[in-house]
Amino acid sequence: MLIFKKLVKLNLYATNFDSRLKQKTMLDKVILLIIALLIILTVYIGIDNNYQKIRTSLISPDNNWLKAELVPESPFPLQAKAGIVIDRQTNQILYQRNVDLQLPIASLTKLMTALVVDYDQDLFNKMLIASDNQAAEKLAKEDTISKMNQKAKELGMDNTYFVDTTGLGPGNVSTANELVLLTEEVLKHPDLIKILGTQKYQNFENTNKLLALPTVIAGKTGFTDEAGECLMLVTDKYISIVLNAEDRFEQSEKLIKILDNQ
């Protein structure tokens, strides 16, 4: 009888121990789950704080490009490798295509040549109206190419590079975007704009036939096999750049007419 009672007590103890063990195991699992949730919450808060810091820095005044409105795709399929039109009053981009694509620019080079060489009325007229290469070469001095590249850097034209004053070589490269910067600099020189808007000098006809349009103020053409047909155009409303076009005059005129009718 005594042995039976001891066995019963032992069984009860074992049962209670097993129950306590299960309770402890369950409690440990709950504690581990709480710890895991706290770790996840801490990591999430850290990531969110870092994201807010990064987002704040991105929309700082030094990164205004993030806040700029995207230019919608134009329904006009420009038949050129690159092109851009901006509003002269607001500086708003009205049309763009491959504006940061670095391309040969042919005789648009002569715009930079005119900015850095000494003024000579006869040679300037021949260089900018007839796009005369000999005139550009005569205006050049030993340090002219260096000055052209230095001027490009000053204007923020980081993807522009010159190897000659004429544009005959394919090494003279720029982008549609950066040629707008060059054009805006040229616009600060009324004497250059007057020449670029002149249809005839002596026996030389201007290579830019769009000067016959009443709204066109000035322009500069360019062409080589590598560069294709290029055109910088200034109208009363717009600055237009077209690079490597199939027909620079047709494409530029169509583009401006479409913008005028919008």
Helices and strands as residue ranges (DSSP letters): H 2-58, G 61-67, E 80-87, E 93-97, E 103-104, G 106-108, H 109-116, H 121-129, H 133-139, H 144-154, E 173-174, H 176-186, H 190-196, E 200-201, E 204-205, G 209-212, E 216-224, E 228-235, E 238-245, H 248-260
